[in-house]
Amino acid sequence: MTHHPFDEAIALSAAGDGATHPAWANMVGPFGGITAATLLNAAWVHPQRLGEPLALTVNYAGALVDGAFRVDARPVRTTRTTQHWIITLHQGGEVTTTATAVFAIRRDTWASAELVAPAVPPAAEVAVTPAPGRVVWPERYEMRFVHGPWVRFAPTAAPALADDSLTALWIRDEPPRPLDALALTALCDAFYPRIFRRRGTFTPAGTVSMTVHFHAGATALAAQGTRPVLGVARGQRFAQGFFDQHAEVWSDGGELLASSQQSVYFKA
């Protein structure tokens, strides 16, 4: 049986044992999005799990290095509609990552959306952008940038300060994989740090905390299939060593699938 590299990377034993995957390598340790998806998966495969993901907050407390780790997930409160989880990743006798998750049973209710998808060319009309080559994990995605592509750092050139930190792109797993909540979690972290875009140069940076809100359930995600989704990300304030980074993921039909907020450390 052939396994997708995403599913290989988030796989856990019944006891919660897992390991980093070389296909998702970042500058230090694994891509943060795959770590977030792994923590969510620990609750997803748990026999006590109720419903579907509604919200996930991941706190990157320390560096996760290449190698084995263990994830502990436990439900701390369950009601008729929601279920609250605490999830912890351990490596080398220390806690490197913590998370809280809320699962819920979705029901048909009144619905309205105030935010609308940006007007962009369809994915088929946008060329694929090659991965930047500095790290491995971007090769796990097909990216079609509409605005704000990867910053190409020229060591001898002066930084070119941009007017904004906005990026918009069509993106999907490579090789293609049907969309679900786990893959959507990783996609929410697939935007390079907004300070790279704004300053036009490499800046040491790392996510401290990321929250994902899932606006669509399993049916809507399954309907998207393997087609690209539209990702939009922007920073809102850069100051005193931290900035926040907001992102949205839209279906190709204009439905908001997820939104996320990050707090990111930087040194400049």
Backbone as numpy.savetxt, mean C-alpha at the origin, in Angstrom:
# Nx Ny Nz CAx CAy CAz Cx Cy Cz
1.56 -26.38 -8.89 0.72 -25.19 -8.89 1.60 -23.95 -8.89
1.29 -22.99 -9.75 2.06 -21.76 -9.85 1.50 -20.73 -8.88
2.36 -20.10 -8.10 1.95 -19.10 -7.13 2.40 -17.72 -7.60
1.55 -16.72 -7.38 1.91 -15.36 -7.70 2.91 -14.86 -6.66
3.91 -14.05 -7.04 4.90 -13.57 -6.06 4.27 -12.79 -4.92
3.14 -12.15 -5.16 2.45 -11.45 -4.07 1.97 -12.44 -3.01
1.31 -13.51 -3.45 0.79 -14.49 -2.52 1.91 -15.24 -1.80
3.03 -15.45 -2.49 4.18 -16.06 -1.84 4.71 -15.17 -0.72
4.72 -13.86 -0.97 5.31 -12.93 -0.01 4.47 -12.76 1.24
3.15 -12.87 1.13 2.28 -12.64 2.30 1.90 -13.94 3.00
2.40 -15.07 2.50 2.02 -16.38 3.06 2.50 -16.52 4.50
1.64 -17.12 5.32 1.95 -17.38 6.72 1.55 -18.81 7.07
2.31 -19.42 7.97 1.93 -20.73 8.47 0.77 -20.58 9.44
0.22 -21.70 9.87 -0.87 -21.66 10.84 -0.45 -20.99 12.14
0.82 -21.06 12.45 1.33 -20.43 13.66 1.70 -18.97 13.46
1.60 -18.47 12.21 1.92 -17.08 11.93 3.34 -16.85 11.46
4.06 -17.91 11.12 5.44 -17.76 10.66 5.47 -17.38 9.18
6.35 -16.44 8.85 6.54 -16.02 7.47 7.97 -15.60 7.25
8.25 -15.10 6.04 9.61 -14.65 5.71 9.54 -13.61 4.61
10.52 -12.73 4.60 10.59 -11.74 3.53 10.85 -12.43 2.20
10.44 -11.77 1.10 10.55 -12.35 -0.23 11.45 -11.44 -1.08
12.44 -12.00 -1.77 13.37 -11.16 -2.52 12.72 -10.34 -3.62
11.57 -10.77 -4.13 10.90 -10.04 -5.20 10.34 -8.71 -4.72
10.25 -8.51 -3.40 9.67 -7.29 -2.85 10.70 -6.48 -2.07
11.98 -6.65 -2.40 13.04 -5.98 -1.66 13.00 -4.47 -1.88
13.26 -3.74 -0.80 13.38 -2.29 -0.84 14.83 -1.93 -0.52
15.12 -0.67 -0.25 16.49 -0.28 0.05 16.99 -0.99 1.30
16.13 -1.06 2.33 16.43 -1.80 3.55 15.22 -2.67 3.85
15.41 -4.01 3.85 14.27 -4.88 4.11 13.25 -4.85 2.99
12.02 -5.27 3.27 11.00 -5.36 2.23 10.22 -4.06 2.04
9.53 -3.95 0.91 8.60 -2.88 0.61 7.54 -2.81 1.71
7.28 -1.61 2.23 6.35 -1.47 3.34 4.94 -1.92 3.01
4.53 -1.79 1.74 3.20 -2.22 1.36 3.00 -3.71 1.49
4.05 -4.49 1.20 3.91 -5.94 1.31 3.88 -6.35 2.77
4.59 -5.60 3.63 4.50 -5.86 5.06 3.10 -5.59 5.58
2.51 -4.48 5.15 1.14 -4.15 5.56 0.17 -5.23 5.11
0.32 -5.69 3.88 -0.57 -6.74 3.36 -0.40 -8.04 4.13
0.83 -8.33 4.57 1.08 -9.54 5.34 0.37 -9.48 6.69
0.43 -8.33 7.34 -0.26 -8.18 8.62 -1.77 -8.32 8.45
-2.31 -7.71 7.40 -3.75 -7.86 7.16 -4.09 -9.31 6.87
-3.22 -10.01 6.16 -3.47 -11.41 5.83 -3.55 -12.28 7.08
-2.79 -11.91 8.12 -2.82 -12.68 9.35 -4.23 -12.70 9.95
-4.94 -11.58 9.85 -6.33 -11.54 10.31 -7.25 -12.18 9.29
-6.95 -11.97 8.01 -7.81 -12.49 6.93 -7.93 -14.01 6.98
-6.83 -14.70 7.26 -6.86 -16.17 7.25 -7.20 -16.75 8.63
-7.39 -15.90 9.62 -7.68 -16.37 10.97 -9.07 -17.01 11.01
-9.22 -18.15 11.68 -10.53 -18.83 11.70 -11.63 -18.02 12.38
-11.28 -17.02 13.18 -12.29 -16.21 13.87 -12.66 -14.95 13.10
-12.10 -14.74 11.94 -12.34 -13.50 11.20 -13.81 -13.34 10.81
-14.31 -12.10 11.00 -15.68 -11.75 10.63 -15.66 -10.69 9.55
-16.36 -10.92 8.43 -16.53 -9.88 7.43 -15.30 -9.57 6.61
-15.24 -8.31 6.13 -14.20 -7.84 5.23 -13.47 -6.65 5.84
-12.26 -6.34 5.37 -11.52 -5.20 5.93 -12.25 -3.87 5.71
-12.29 -3.08 6.76 -12.86 -1.73 6.69 -11.77 -0.68 6.87
-10.83 -0.95 7.77 -9.73 -0.02 8.01 -8.54 -0.78 8.56
-7.35 -0.29 8.22 -6.10 -0.89 8.69 -5.11 0.23 8.99
-4.52 0.20 10.16 -3.45 1.13 10.51 -2.20 0.32 10.84
-1.11 0.62 10.16 0.15 -0.08 10.35 1.19 0.92 10.85
1.85 0.58 11.95 2.91 1.42 12.51 4.25 0.70 12.37
5.16 1.33 11.64 6.46 0.73 11.38 7.40 1.16 12.51
7.44 0.33 13.56 8.15 0.69 14.78 9.66 0.56 14.66
10.11 -0.36 13.82 11.54 -0.58 13.65 11.81 -1.26 12.33
13.06 -1.36 11.97 13.43 -1.91 10.67 13.16 -3.41 10.62
12.46 -3.86 9.58 12.30 -5.28 9.29 13.38 -5.65 8.29
14.22 -6.61 8.64 15.32 -6.99 7.76 14.96 -8.28 7.04
15.74 -8.64 6.03 15.48 -9.86 5.29 15.61 -11.07 6.19
14.62 -11.97 6.10 14.67 -13.18 6.91 13.31 -13.55 7.45
13.31 -14.46 8.41 12.07 -14.99 8.98 11.48 -14.01 9.98
10.17 -14.12 10.18 9.47 -13.32 11.18 8.22 -14.08 11.61
7.54 -13.56 12.63 6.30 -14.16 13.09 5.26 -13.07 13.30
4.02 -13.35 12.88 2.92 -12.41 13.03 1.88 -13.00 13.97
1.53 -12.23 14.99 0.46 -12.62 15.91 -0.75 -11.72 15.66
-1.91 -12.32 15.43 -3.14 -11.57 15.20 -4.22 -12.09 16.13
-4.90 -11.16 16.80 -5.97 -11.61 17.69 -7.13 -10.62 17.65
-8.34 -11.13 17.58 -9.51 -10.25 17.66 -9.74 -9.84 19.10
-9.93 -8.54 19.36 -10.09 -8.07 20.73 -11.52 -7.67 21.05
-12.36 -7.49 20.03 -13.77 -7.18 20.27 -14.55 -7.48 19.00
-15.64 -8.21 19.15 -16.49 -8.55 18.02 -17.93 -8.20 18.35
-18.57 -7.46 17.44 -19.99 -7.15 17.57 -20.73 -7.83 16.43
-22.00 -7.53 16.28 -22.75 -8.13 15.18 -22.29 -7.61 13.83
-21.64 -6.44 13.81 -21.28 -5.81 12.54 -19.79 -5.64 12.36
-19.06 -5.39 13.43 -17.63 -5.09 13.31 -16.79 -6.01 14.18
-15.51 -6.08 13.81 -14.54 -6.88 14.56 -13.22 -6.13 14.59
-12.64 -5.99 15.78 -11.42 -5.20 15.97 -10.25 -6.13 16.29
-9.12 -5.85 15.63 -7.95 -6.72 15.72 -6.71 -5.94 16.17
-5.84 -6.64 16.89 -4.49 -6.17 17.16 -3.53 -7.17 16.53
-2.58 -6.67 15.75 -1.67 -7.52 14.98 -0.24 -7.04 15.24
0.66 -7.96 15.49 2.04 -7.62 15.82 3.00 -8.50 15.03
4.04 -7.87 14.47 5.08 -8.61 13.76 6.35 -8.61 14.60
6.89 -9.81 14.84 8.09 -9.98 15.65 9.22 -10.52 14.78
10.42 -10.02 15.03 11.61 -10.53 14.35 12.81 -10.35 15.26
13.58 -11.41 15.40 14.78 -11.33 16.23 14.51 -10.96 17.67
13.37 -11.40 18.20 13.05 -11.12 19.59 12.51 -9.73 19.86
12.27 -8.95 18.80 11.76 -7.59 18.96 10.51 -7.39 18.11
9.70 -6.43 18.50 8.55 -6.02 17.70 9.02 -4.99 16.68
8.80 -5.28 15.40 9.18 -4.32 14.36 7.98 -3.57 13.80
6.81 -4.18 13.84 5.64 -3.57 13.22 4.40 -3.92 14.03
3.52 -2.94 14.23 2.25 -3.19 14.89 1.12 -2.72 13.98
-0.06 -3.26 14.20 -1.21 -2.85 13.39 -2.50 -3.04 14.17
-3.48 -2.23 13.82 -4.86 -2.46 14.25 -5.69 -2.55 12.98
-6.68 -3.41 13.01 -7.54 -3.58 11.84 -8.99 -3.66 12.31
-9.88 -3.16 11.46 -11.30 -3.29 11.70 -11.89 -4.03 10.50
-12.58 -5.13 10.78 -13.32 -5.85 9.76 -14.81 -5.58 9.99
-15.60 -5.70 8.94 -17.02 -5.39 9.07 -17.84 -6.20 8.08
-19.10 -6.39 8.42 -20.06 -6.97 7.49 -20.72 -5.81 6.76
-20.56 -5.76 5.46 -21.13 -4.68 4.66 -22.56 -5.02 4.27
-23.43 -4.01 4.37 -24.83 -4.19 4.02 -25.25 -3.12 3.03
-26.27 -3.41 2.24 -26.81 -2.43 1.29 -27.51 -1.32 2.05
-27.05 -0.08 1.83 -27.63 1.10 2.48 -27.67 2.24 1.48
-28.17 3.38 1.93 -28.05 4.60 1.15 -26.57 4.88 0.90
-26.23 5.39 -0.27 -24.84 5.65 -0.61 -24.70 6.94 -1.40
-23.60 7.63 -1.20 -23.30 8.85 -1.95 -21.80 9.07 -1.91
-21.26 9.63 -2.95 -19.82 9.92 -3.02 -19.62 11.39 -3.37
-18.90 12.11 -2.53 -18.63 13.52 -2.79 -17.35 13.72 -3.59
-16.40 12.82 -3.43 -15.14 12.90 -4.17 -15.31 12.19 -5.50
-14.81 12.79 -6.58 -14.91 12.18 -7.91 -13.52 11.90 -8.44
-13.43 10.90 -9.29 -12.14 10.52 -9.87 -11.64 11.62 -10.80
-10.33 11.87 -10.82 -9.79 12.88 -11.73 -9.94 12.44 -13.18
-10.04 13.42 -14.06 -10.15 13.14 -15.50 -8.76 12.86 -16.05
-8.53 11.63 -16.49 -7.24 11.22 -17.05 -7.49 10.34 -18.27
-6.52 10.22 -19.16 -6.67 9.29 -20.28 -6.80 7.86 -19.78
-7.51 7.00 -20.51 -7.60 5.60 -20.10 -6.23 4.94 -20.12
-6.10 3.86 -19.36 -4.81 3.19 -19.21 -4.21 2.78 -20.55
-5.05 2.32 -21.46 -4.55 1.84 -22.75 -3.88 2.94 -23.57
-4.15 4.20 -23.24 -3.58 5.32 -23.98 -2.34 5.89 -23.31
-1.90 5.29 -22.21 -0.75 5.78 -21.46 0.35 4.72 -21.51
1.54 5.13 -21.88 2.65 4.19 -22.01 3.10 3.67 -20.64
3.57 2.44 -20.62 4.14 1.86 -19.41 5.47 2.55 -19.11
5.67 2.91 -17.84 6.92 3.53 -17.41 7.83 2.46 -16.81
9.05 2.32 -17.31 9.96 1.31 -16.75 10.25 1.59 -15.27
10.47 0.54 -14.51 10.84 0.69 -13.10 12.16 1.45 -13.00
12.36 2.22 -11.92 13.55 3.07 -11.83 14.84 2.31 -11.67
14.79 1.06 -11.19 16.01 0.25 -11.11 16.79 0.35 -9.84
16.47 1.29 -8.96 17.24 1.45 -7.71 16.89 0.36 -6.70
15.63 -0.09 -6.72 15.18 -1.16 -5.82 14.34 -2.14 -6.63
14.05 -3.30 -6.03 13.40 -4.38 -6.77 11.88 -4.26 -6.82
11.24 -3.85 -5.72 9.79 -3.99 -5.62 8.99 -3.28 -6.71
9.42 -2.13 -7.27 8.61 -1.52 -8.33 8.42 -2.42 -9.56
9.30 -3.41 -9.73 9.14 -4.34 -10.84 7.93 -5.25 -10.66
7.33 -5.26 -9.47 6.14 -6.07 -9.20 4.87 -5.36 -9.67
5.02 -4.16 -10.24 3.87 -3.41 -10.71 4.07 -2.91 -12.14
2.99 -2.92 -12.89 2.95 -2.22 -14.17 2.44 -0.82 -13.89
3.25 0.20 -14.21 2.90 1.58 -13.88 2.82 2.40 -15.17
1.73 3.14 -15.28 1.51 4.05 -16.42 1.26 5.44 -15.86
2.30 6.26 -15.78 2.18 7.56 -15.15 1.49 8.57 -16.06
0.49 9.24 -15.49 -0.18 10.35 -16.16 0.45 11.67 -15.73
0.87 11.72 -14.46 1.46 12.94 -13.90 2.43 12.53 -12.80
3.53 13.22 -12.70 4.46 12.99 -11.59 5.14 11.65 -11.60
5.86 11.28 -12.67 6.52 9.97 -12.71 7.69 9.88 -11.74
8.32 8.69 -11.72 9.49 8.48 -10.87 10.49 9.61 -11.06
11.03 10.10 -9.97 12.07 11.11 -10.02 13.37 10.42 -10.38
13.99 10.87 -11.46 15.28 10.32 -11.89 16.39 11.19 -11.31
17.09 10.64 -10.35 18.07 11.45 -9.63 19.37 11.55 -10.44
19.83 12.76 -10.63 21.11 13.01 -11.28 22.05 13.58 -10.22
23.02 12.79 -9.74 23.87 13.22 -8.62 24.57 14.55 -8.83
24.87 14.88 -10.08 25.62 16.12 -10.33 24.72 17.30 -10.62
23.39 17.07 -10.74 22.48 18.15 -11.08 21.87 18.76 -9.81
21.56 20.05 -9.88 20.91 20.71 -8.76 19.46 20.26 -8.67
18.91 20.09 -7.46 17.51 19.69 -7.32 16.57 20.68 -8.01
15.50 20.15 -8.61 14.52 20.99 -9.29 13.24 20.94 -8.47
13.00 21.99 -7.68 11.84 22.03 -6.80 10.57 22.09 -7.63
9.64 21.16 -7.37 8.38 21.12 -8.10 7.33 21.97 -7.40
6.31 22.40 -8.16 5.25 23.22 -7.58 4.31 22.40 -6.69
4.24 21.10 -6.93 3.37 20.25 -6.12 3.98 18.86 -6.05
3.37 18.01 -5.23 3.88 16.65 -5.06 2.92 15.62 -5.65
2.03 16.06 -6.53 0.98 15.20 -7.07 1.54 14.15 -8.03
1.06 12.93 -7.88 1.30 11.86 -8.83 -0.03 11.20 -9.16
-0.23 10.88 -10.43 -1.40 10.10 -10.86 -0.90 9.05 -11.84
-1.32 7.81 -11.65 -0.87 6.75 -12.53 -1.87 5.60 -12.55
-1.87 4.89 -13.66 -2.57 3.60 -13.74 -1.60 2.53 -13.28
-2.09 1.62 -12.45 -1.18 0.64 -11.85 -1.90 -0.69 -11.64
-1.16 -1.78 -11.79 -1.67 -3.10 -11.46 -0.50 -4.01 -11.14
-0.82 -5.16 -10.54 0.23 -6.12 -10.22 0.88 -6.65 -11.50
2.17 -6.96 -11.40 2.91 -7.55 -12.51 3.67 -8.77 -12.00
3.33 -9.98 -12.44 2.29 -10.28 -13.43 0.89 -9.96 -12.89
-0.09 -9.80 -13.80 -1.44 -9.42 -13.36 -2.01 -10.42 -12.36
-2.75 -9.88 -11.41 -3.39 -10.67 -10.36 -4.75 -10.05 -10.06
-5.81 -10.84 -9.91 -7.12 -10.27 -9.58 -7.05 -9.44 -8.31
-7.69 -8.30 -8.32 -7.63 -7.38 -7.19 -8.44 -7.92 -6.01
-7.88 -7.81 -4.81 -8.61 -8.09 -3.57 -8.10 -7.12 -2.52
-8.62 -7.23 -1.30 -8.27 -6.28 -0.26 -6.79 -6.35 0.10
-6.19 -7.52 0.02 -4.77 -7.67 0.36 -3.89 -6.94 -0.65
-4.16 -7.16 -1.94 -3.39 -6.46 -2.97 -3.64 -4.96 -2.93
-4.88 -4.57 -2.61 -5.22 -3.16 -2.53 -4.44 -2.48 -1.40
-4.23 -3.19 -0.32 -3.43 -2.65 0.79 -2.03 -2.28 0.32
-1.38 -3.20 -0.39 -0.03 -2.92 -0.88 -0.02 -1.78 -1.90
-1.05 -1.73 -2.75 -1.13 -0.67 -3.75 -1.17 0.72 -3.11
-1.78 0.81 -1.93 -1.88 2.10 -1.27 -0.52 2.64 -0.83
0.49 1.78 -0.83 1.84 2.21 -0.45 2.79 2.25 -1.66
2.24 2.11 -2.85 3.09 1.99 -4.05 3.49 3.34 -4.64
3.29 4.42 -3.89 3.68 5.75 -4.35 5.00 6.13 -3.67
5.99 6.52 -4.46 7.26 6.88 -3.85 7.06 8.10 -2.93
7.93 8.31 -1.95 7.72 9.41 -1.00 7.53 10.75 -1.71
6.50 11.46 -1.28 6.14 12.72 -1.95 7.24 13.76 -1.88
8.12 13.65 -0.90 9.19 14.63 -0.81 10.18 14.47 -1.96
10.30 13.26 -2.52 11.14 13.08 -3.72 10.60 13.94 -4.85
9.30 13.89 -5.04 8.65 14.64 -6.11 8.78 16.14 -5.87
8.53 16.57 -4.65 8.51 18.00 -4.36 9.89 18.62 -4.45
10.91 17.94 -3.92 12.26 18.50 -3.90 13.06 18.13 -5.14
12.61 17.10 -5.88 13.31 16.72 -7.09 14.65 16.09 -6.85
14.83 15.50 -5.68 16.09 14.88 -5.35 15.85 13.79 -4.31
16.80 12.87 -4.18 16.66 11.83 -3.17 16.78 12.46 -1.79
15.86 12.09 -0.92 15.85 12.55 0.46 15.61 11.35 1.36
16.45 11.07 2.33 16.18 9.95 3.25 14.79 10.09 3.86
13.97 9.05 3.71 12.59 9.12 4.18 12.08 7.71 4.44
11.12 7.61 5.34 10.52 6.31 5.63 9.18 6.47 6.30
8.23 5.61 5.94 6.89 5.68 6.53 6.93 5.27 8.00
6.29 6.07 8.83 6.17 5.77 10.25 4.83 5.09 10.52
3.77 5.59 9.87 2.44 5.03 10.09 1.62 5.19 8.82
0.80 4.19 8.51 -0.07 4.24 7.34 -1.45 3.69 7.71
-2.48 4.42 7.34 -3.85 3.96 7.54 -4.53 3.83 6.18
-5.18 2.70 5.97 -5.92 2.44 4.74 -7.40 2.32 5.08
-8.24 3.04 4.35 -9.69 2.91 4.46 -10.19 2.19 3.20
-10.87 1.09 3.41 -11.40 0.30 2.29 -12.84 0.74 2.03
-13.07 1.35 0.88 -14.39 1.88 0.55 -15.22 0.90 -0.27
-14.62 -0.14 -0.75 -15.31 -1.12 -1.59 -15.12 -2.51 -1.03
-16.14 -3.34 -1.17 -16.08 -4.70 -0.69 -15.57 -5.67 -1.73
-15.62 -6.94 -1.38 -15.05 -7.99 -2.23 -15.69 -8.05 -3.61
-16.99 -7.79 -3.69 -17.68 -7.87 -4.98 -17.15 -6.83 -5.95
-17.00 -5.59 -5.48 -16.50 -4.52 -6.34 -15.05 -4.77 -6.74
-14.25 -5.28 -5.82 -12.85 -5.55 -6.14 -12.73 -6.68 -7.15
-13.56 -7.71 -6.99 -13.53 -8.82 -7.94 -13.94 -8.36 -9.32
-14.87 -7.40 -9.38 -15.32 -6.89 -10.68 -14.21 -6.15 -11.41
-13.28 -5.58 -10.67 -12.14 -4.89 -11.29 -11.21 -5.89 -11.96
-11.13 -7.10 -11.41 -10.30 -8.14 -12.02 -8.85 -7.77 -12.04
-8.21 -7.96 -13.19 -6.78 -7.66 -13.33 -6.54 -6.34 -14.07
-7.60 -5.57 -14.31 -7.43 -4.31 -15.03 -6.74 -3.28 -14.14
-5.99 -2.34 -14.71 -5.30 -1.33 -13.89 -6.29 -0.47 -13.12
-5.86 -0.03 -11.95 -6.60 0.94 -11.16 -5.86 2.28 -11.24
-6.56 3.35 -10.93 -5.96 4.68 -10.96 -5.54 5.07 -9.56
-4.27 5.37 -9.40 -3.75 5.81 -8.12 -3.40 7.28 -8.16
-3.74 8.00 -7.11 -3.45 9.43 -7.00 -2.85 9.68 -5.62
-1.75 10.40 -5.55 -1.11 10.67 -4.26 -0.57 12.09 -4.23
-0.59 12.67 -3.03 -0.07 14.02 -2.85 0.36 14.19 -1.40
1.33 15.06 -1.18 1.67 15.46 0.18 0.88 16.71 0.53
0.76 16.98 1.83 -0.03 18.15 2.22 0.77 19.17 3.04
1.69 18.70 3.85 2.59 19.62 4.55 3.89 18.90 4.89
5.01 19.59 4.61 6.34 19.08 4.89 6.97 20.02 5.92
7.26 19.52 7.12 7.81 20.40 8.15 8.38 19.59 9.30
9.47 20.09 9.88 10.05 19.58 11.12 10.31 18.07 11.08
10.74 17.60 9.92 11.17 16.21 9.81 10.09 15.20 9.47
8.85 15.67 9.24 7.77 14.76 8.90 6.87 15.39 7.85
6.21 14.54 7.07 5.16 15.02 6.17 4.07 13.96 6.09
2.89 14.41 5.68 1.79 13.46 5.50 1.58 13.24 4.01
1.10 12.09 3.66 0.95 11.68 2.26 -0.42 11.04 2.10
-1.27 11.67 1.31 -2.63 11.16 1.08 -2.69 10.47 -0.27
-3.41 9.36 -0.35 -3.53 8.63 -1.61 -4.95 8.12 -1.80
-5.33 7.97 -3.06 -6.62 7.39 -3.42 -6.38 6.33 -4.48
-7.17 5.28 -4.46 -7.13 4.24 -5.50 -8.55 4.11 -6.06
-8.67 4.30 -7.37 -9.95 4.31 -8.06 -10.04 3.14 -9.05
-11.23 2.60 -9.21 -11.46 1.61 -10.26 -11.42 2.31 -11.61
-11.31 1.53 -12.69 -11.32 2.15 -14.01 -12.71 2.63 -14.39
-13.71 2.34 -13.56 -15.06 2.86 -13.76 -15.36 4.08 -12.91
-14.36 4.59 -12.18 -14.53 5.80 -11.40 -15.03 5.60 -9.99
-14.95 4.36 -9.45 -15.39 4.10 -8.08 -14.18 4.17 -7.15
-14.34 4.91 -6.04 -13.26 4.99 -5.06 -13.16 3.67 -4.31
-12.05 2.99 -4.45 -11.85 1.68 -3.83 -11.21 1.78 -2.46
-10.26 2.68 -2.32 -9.56 2.85 -1.04 -8.91 4.22 -1.00
-8.70 4.70 0.21 -7.90 5.90 0.43 -6.94 5.62 1.57
-5.84 6.35 1.60 -4.86 6.10 2.65 -4.19 7.39 3.08
-3.66 7.37 4.28 -2.94 8.50 4.84 -1.68 7.97 5.50
-0.56 8.62 5.24 0.71 8.21 5.85 1.33 9.38 6.62
2.05 9.04 7.66 2.99 9.95 8.29 4.37 9.46 7.94
5.20 10.33 7.39 6.49 9.92 6.85 7.61 10.78 7.46
8.65 10.12 7.93 9.84 10.80 8.43 10.74 11.17 7.26
11.38 12.35 7.34 12.39 12.68 6.34 13.54 13.44 7.00
14.68 13.42 6.33 15.86 14.13 6.80 16.38 14.98 5.65
16.33 16.28 5.83 16.79 17.20 4.78 17.25 18.52 5.40
